[in-house]
Amino acid sequence: MAMAKGPKNIGLMFERYAEMGSRPVFHLDRPFDVAPKGGIQYEVGDLARLVAEISGVLFEAGLRAGDRLGIVKDNHFDVVLLAAAAARIGALPAMISSTIRPDALRVMLGRLEPKVLVATPNVLEAAAAAKVELVGPGVMTLVAGSPGEVPPGAVTVEELRGASVPVAAPRPDSEPMICTHTSGTTGVPKLVVHSADTTVKVNSKLETTKIPFLSTRSDDVIAACVAWVHIRSVTWAAGQLALPPAKAVVIADTDPENAVRVLREHPPTTLEACPNIFQRWEGIPAAHPELFKRVRAYVSTFDAIHPRTIRTFLAASGRKGALWGQSWGQSEVGPVSLGVYTRRKIRRQGESTAVTTNVGRPIPFVTRLRVVDPQTRRRVRRGKEGIVLVHTKGRCLDYLGESDRHAAKDWDGWWNTGDVGVRTFTGGLRILDREVDMIPGMSGIDAESVLLDRLKEASEVIVLGVPGRPPVPVLSTESGRIDPGVWKAATAGLPAMDDPVVIPWEDFPRTGTWKVRRPILREQLFGTRLTHGTGKWT
């Protein structure tokens, strides 16, 4: 089933595909927070009815066309349903991670200026403990999820359930449809505004175009464990509806034990997760190899992934031609390039470089790439590093409340990603580092991948650039220590680095997509946020 002509607005998407007969069955690892009694299995028609029902709840709470909805709740696919319900009545929803600290949430919600806020009890309790008022007195707060204290003036979603369903009136496809946000690794996340055209019409092309060996088949079991507040969740949903598998399995809880339980019940043929989730799950294939025997394709999106992680999961697949697809991109521009790795390709490893930092070629007919000198903005020759620019019709419309920052990243119609990279002689793109995290004379991403390959006991490695001292490796290990002899052997052939700092895996500060917040880690360990980069384009 191909993507049909007509409205691309997420507010109508579930309803439209239900009418077309799209037949994937969505299986959840736990009930939705907005429908705790609804069970863990939904057909497309069930989701369409739930979206309509939630739109009635939001309308009863006072949300109207042109208003804004804040969604700050535990990680689950129902953030997408809440966003769809708001978009259905012409409001602008913002999907925001519950992992963001209360003071930063207050700033983001101040930019959003919502008429209604939907939050889970733990979000509201954390804000109260921090003495942070997330929204002003004129904002209606709806509480969804597990039992907890309901703040004065707030009501639960359950209290408004059964309200009349308003007539669908989504905004035109070229106008703002949804807000997501950047990862916030360097500060308060930016609210990224997308339309139906940029999100579904353009950025879901990779999801809905038939690609040999990677595209969905009618008998597939597609399992995904991502940050459901990410814009990726919208294109993922569009993909499951347009090219329906037999099952679409939603994993909200990233805990390895939960993953084992769900994958045992629904052995996948395609498995998608954020790179850092796959990294956290690296121990599963050795303990439970049977869970991956049917997997013919693994997918990781937006961030670079380490070769060791790919190698571990590909080895567990029982399919001879199993592939790994790595899509590199940003919330602002969607998927930019696609790299595909086989078991043979992933075995290639340079002495100080990682095969996965080559994130593939631009997506045909969707994106164009350019690497330029950051001072002159002139294109540099292939093989020379510079700032990576992207040209795509899937680019976001704005940063809500920060239009000046959005305009500053528009370089003559090209989007400044803030990443340092190299265009290879064969047309691919090699990512070296975020500009703000750059380390003179080396690629931190490469060093981290090489060290993870050589240190089997390490579960995380981050190399920090700290002005005034050599690059500092920070790692977590099973034993909580690293033998000096083992470390010396692991760093052979790599640029000189400071002595390693070993901390527990849990002490790495992380974003909603489980990326390490390097500035916060640098401040925690060394009392400074100074970097070698300028940070102008974060």
N, C-alpha and C positions, 0 to 999 in steps of 0.2 A: 504494500500500500504506500503510495508516494504522498508527499505533502500536498494536500489539496489546495486549490486556489481559494481565496476568501480571506477572512480576517485572521490575522496571526496573533491577536491579542490573547494573552494567557487567560483572561477572564472568560473567554468563550471556548478555549482550546479543548477542555475535557468534554464539554457539552457537544461540541462539533464532532469530535472523534467518536463519542458514544453513538451519535446519530449515524455515523458512517460505518459503524460495526467494528471498530478497532477492538481487538480481543485479548490484549495481554491481561493477565491477572497479577495484581500487585500484592506481594507478600511482605509483611512488616515484621521486624524483630520485636516490636512492642506496639501496643495500641497508640493511636495519635493522641497527643495532649488535648486537641480540640474535640476529640470524640473518644474518650476513655472507655466507653462501653461498646464501641463499634467493632471490636475484634481486630484481627490482624490479616484479613484477606479482603481485597477490594477489586471488583471489576471496574472498567472505565465508567460505566453508568453509575456505579456507586460513588465514585469520586466526583462525577459531575453533580450528583444530587447533594453531596456534602459541600461542594463549593457554593452551590446555590443557597443551601441552608446557612452556611457561615456568612454569606453576603447579607442575609436577613438579620443575623446577629449583629453584624457591624452597622447596618443601617439603623437598627433599633438603638444602638449605642450612640448614634448621632453622626456617623460617617456619611458624607454626601459627595457627589461628583465635585472634583476640584480640591477636595480635602486630602490630607496625608495621613497614612497609617504607619505607626511604628510597630515592628514585630521583633521582640527580643525574647527568645525562648530557647529551651533545650533543643539540641540538634535533632531534627527529624524532618521528614518530607512534608509534614503539615505546614511548615513555613511557606512552602510553595502554594499549598491550597489556600492559606490565609491571604497570600499575595494575589492569587487568582480571584478570590472573593472580593477583594478591594478593587482590583482592576475591572471586575465585572460591572461595578456601579460607577466607574469613572474616577475613582480615587487613585492616589499614587501611594503604593505600599513600599516600605523600606524593610528589607530583611537584614537583621543585625544579629551578630553572634552574641550569645549569652556569656562568652568567655571574656568579653571586653570589660575592663575594670569600670566601676561605677562613675568615677570622675570623667573618664573618656566618654562613657555612654551619655552623660549629661551634656557634654559638648556636642556630640553627634545629634542628639535629640533636639538640642537648641537650634541646630542648623535645619533640621527636618521640620520643626514646628508642627507636630502631629495634632490632629483633632482627637484621635483615639490611639491608645497604646495597648497592645496585647503582650503580656509577659507571663512567664512562669513564676511560681512563688519564690524559687531560689534567687532569681534576678532581683525581685523586689526586696527580699530579705537582705541580700548583700548590699543593696543601696542603702537600706535603712541602717544597717550596721556601720556603714561608712559615713552616715549622716549626709547622704547625697539625695536631693530631691530630683528625680529623673525628669519629671515634667511639672508644669505649673498647675495651679488649681483648676483651670478651665479645661483640662484634658481628661477625658474619660479613660480610666484604666480597666481593662478586661483581664481577668486572671484565668489562665488555662493551665491544665496539668495537674500534677500530684497535689494532694492536700497541703495546705499551708495557710498561714494567717492572711486574711484578705484586708488590705489597708483601708482605712476610712474613706468612703466615697467610691471605692472600687466595687465592681461586681464580677461574678464569674461568668464564663461563657455559657455554662450550663443554665444559669438563671435566665438568659435571654434566648435559649434554644426554643424553637417553635415559633419565632417571630415571622411575620409575613415576608415572603421573598420579593424583593424589589425587581422591577423590570430591568433587564440587562441594558446598560448604556455605556459600553467601554469607549475610551478615547480613540481618536483616529490613530492609525498604525504609525504615523510619523511623529506623534507626540509622546511625551514621557509616559511610560507604562509601569516601570519598576525601578527601584533603587536597590543596589547591593552595595558592598563597600570593599575597599582595598584591604590588604591583610593587616596593615597597621604595624608592620615590623619596625618602623622608624618613628612612630608617634600615633596621634589620634587618627584612626582610619578615615579616609575620605568617602563620602557618599557618592556613588557612581550612578548616574541617571541613564537609563536605556529606554528605547522605544520598542514597539513590537517589530518594527522593521529591522533595527540593529540586532536585536536579540534572536528572534525566531526566523525572520526572513533570511538574514545573512549568517549569523553565527551558529545556527543549527544546521547549516549545509553539510558540515563534516559529519554530523550525526545522522542526517537523513539521506546522504548520498551513498549509493552502494559501492563499497570499496572491497575488492577481493580479499577474502580471509578475515577481514575485520568487521564488515557490516553484519547487522543482525539477521538471523534466519528465523523462520517461523517456529522451529522447535528449540530455540535457544532458551537458556536460563541465564538472564542477565542480572548479576548481583553488583550492587554499588554501595560503597561506604565512603561518603564524601562529606564536606561541610555543606549542609543543605541550604545554608543562607547564601552560598556562593552563586553567582550568575550561571555557573555550570549546571546547577540543578534545573534551571529552566530549559536549557537546551537538551539536557538528559531526558526530561519529561517529554519534550517534543519528539525526541528520537524514539522513545518507547511507544508513543502513540502513532507516529507516522510509519515506522517499520516495526510492527509489534512482534515481540518474542512470545514464547509460551508463558514465561514467567518473568516478572520484573521484581527483583528482591531488594528491598530497602533495608540497609543496615545503618541504624542510627548510633548505636553504642560501639565505640571503637575498641573496647576491651577485647583482648585476644580470646578469652574464654567465650565471650558472646559470639565472636566471629566463628569459632569452631562449631558452636551449637547451631548457628543459622546455616552455615555452609554444609554441615552434615545433613540437615533437613532438606536443603535445596542445593545439591551439588551443581555448581555453575559451569556453563560453557564459556562465558565471558565474565571476567571479574575486574571491576574498576574501583580504584581508591586513590586518595591523595598520596603523593610520594611518601610522606612521613608516616602515613598509616601503614602502607606496605612495609616500610622499614621497621615499624613497631611489631609487625606480624611475622618477621623473618623466622622466628622460631617455630611457627606453626607447620610449615611443610615437612620439617624433619620429624616432628612428633605425630603429625596426621597427614601423611602424603596422599592418602586415599581421597581427601577432600578436593584435590586438584587434578585428578586423573582425566576429567572430561574437559578441562579448560583448553580451549583452542586460541583464546586471545585474552591478554591482560591489557588494561588501559590505565594510564596515569596522565593527569592533566595539569597544565599551567606551570608547574615548577619542575626543574631538572631533578632527575632521580639517580641514585647511585647504582653503578654496574653490579655490585654484590647483591643488591636487592633483586634486580631483574634476573640475574643468574640463578638465584635461589629458587624463585618461583617457576621459571621456565623449566628447571630441572625436575620439578615436581609434577609437571603436566605429563599425562600419558599419551598426548597427541603428538605424532611425529613432527608435524609442521607448526607447532605452537609458536605464536608471535607475541611480541610486546609492542604496543603502540603508545608513543609518548607525544602528547600534544603540548607544545609550549605556547604560552600566551599570557594575557593579563585581563583583569576584570574590565578594564577600559576598552579593550579592542577584541576580546574574545580569543579563540584559538588562532595562532599566527602560523605555526609550522607543525609538521608531523614527522616524527622520526620513528622508523620501524626497526625492531631488533629481533634477530633470530638467535638461536643458541650459538651458532657459529660466530655471528657478528659480535655478540656480547663478550666473547672470549678475548677479543682484541683489546689490549690495554697497553698504553704507552708507559714509559718509565715514570713520568710525572704528569700524565694527562689521563683523562677518563673518556671512554668512547661515548658516554651519554651526554657529555657537554656539547657534542654536536647534536643539536635538537632537530635536525632535518631541514627540509626545504619548505618554502612558503606554500600555503594551501592554494592550489590552482584556482584562478578566477575569483579568489576571495581576498588574498593579501599580497602585498608587495613589501620587500625589505630593502633597507638601505643602511649602510654603516658609514658614519660621518665623523669628521673631526669636531669635537665639542666646541672649539673656539671659532673656527671659520664656517662650520656647518657644511663644508664641502665633502663630497664623497671621497673616502679613502680607498686605496687599491685593495684588491682581494689579498687576504693574508695579513692585513694590518688591522690592529684593533681600533675601535672607536665606539661612539654611542649608536645604539641600534634604534632606527626609526622604522615605523610601520605605516603603511597606507592601506586603509580598508574602509568599506562602507559600513562595517559593523562597529565603528568607533562610537563610544558613548557620546551623549549629547552635552553633558556638563558634569561638574562636581557641584552638588547641591550646596549652596551657601559659600562656595569657594570658586566662583567662576574665574577669578584672576589666576588661580593655580592651574585651572584647566586651560586657559588661554596661553599660559606660559609654556605649556608642553606641546602646543601646536606650532610646529616649525614649517611654515610655508605649506600647510596642508598635510604634513607628515607628523605622526605622533611620536614624541620622544618617550621611549619606554623607561629611560633611566638605567638601562642595562648596558654594560660594556661587552662587546662581542667582536667576532671576526667573521667576515664572509669568506667561506672556504673557496678554493680554486674550482671545486666541483659544484658550487652553487648552494651548498648548505650553510647553516649558521651555527657557529660555535659560541656559546655563552661563557664568559669568563667570570663575571661577578656583577652584582649591583654596583653602580657607580659609587654610592655612598659607602659601600663595604669594600671597595677595591684595596688591594694590598700591593704596593710597588714591587715589581719584579716577579710576581707570581699570581696564579689564579687560585683563590681560596677554595672554589668549588672543586677544581681538579685535585687539590691537595687532600681535601676531605674524602673524596671518593677513593683515592689511592690508599689513604690511611685505613679506611674502613675495609678495603680489600685485604690489606696486610694484617690487620688486627682483628682476628676472628672473634676475640672476646669483647670487642667494643660494640656498643649499641648506638652510640652517637658520637660524632666528631664534628666540631665547629672550629674553624681557624679564624681568629679575630685579628684584625689590624689595629694595633694600639700605637699611636705616635710616640716616638721616643724609645721604643723597644722592638725587638724582633717579633714577627707574627707569633701569636700565642695560640697553641692548640688546646681546646677544652673538650674533654671526652668523658663518657661514662663507660664503665666496664662491669662485668658480672661480679668481680671481686672487690670493686671499689678502689683498685690500685693498678699501676702498670709497672712491670719489671723494667728497670733501666736498660738491660740488654735487649729485651724485646722491642723497646721503643727505639733504640739505636738502629736495630735492623730494619724496623718499619719505615724509618725516615731516610734510609739510604737512597741517594740520588735525588732527593727533594731539596728545595731551597732551605736555607738555614732557618730554624724556628727556635723559639724559646722553649724552656722546659714545659712539659704538659701539665695542665691542671685537670684533675679528675674530680668530677662531681656526680651525684646521683642523677639518673635520667629524669626524675621528677623535678629536679631543680632548674632544668632548662626552661626559661619563660617562653611560652608558645602563643601563636595566634589562633584564630578560629579554624585555620586549615593546618594547624599543628606545625607550622614553620617556627623556627627559633627566632625570637626577638633579639637580634644581635645587639642593638644599642642598650637594651635593658640588661642583657647578660654582661656586656662590657662594663656597665655602671655597677652592677652587683659585685663583680669580681675585682675591678680595678678603680672604681670610683670616678670614672670619666666616660663621657659620651663622645669625646673627640675621635675623629676618624681621619684617614688619609684622603677620603673623598670629599667633595663639596656638598653633596646632598641637595643640590639645586633642583633635581628632577625626580624627587621621591614622591 
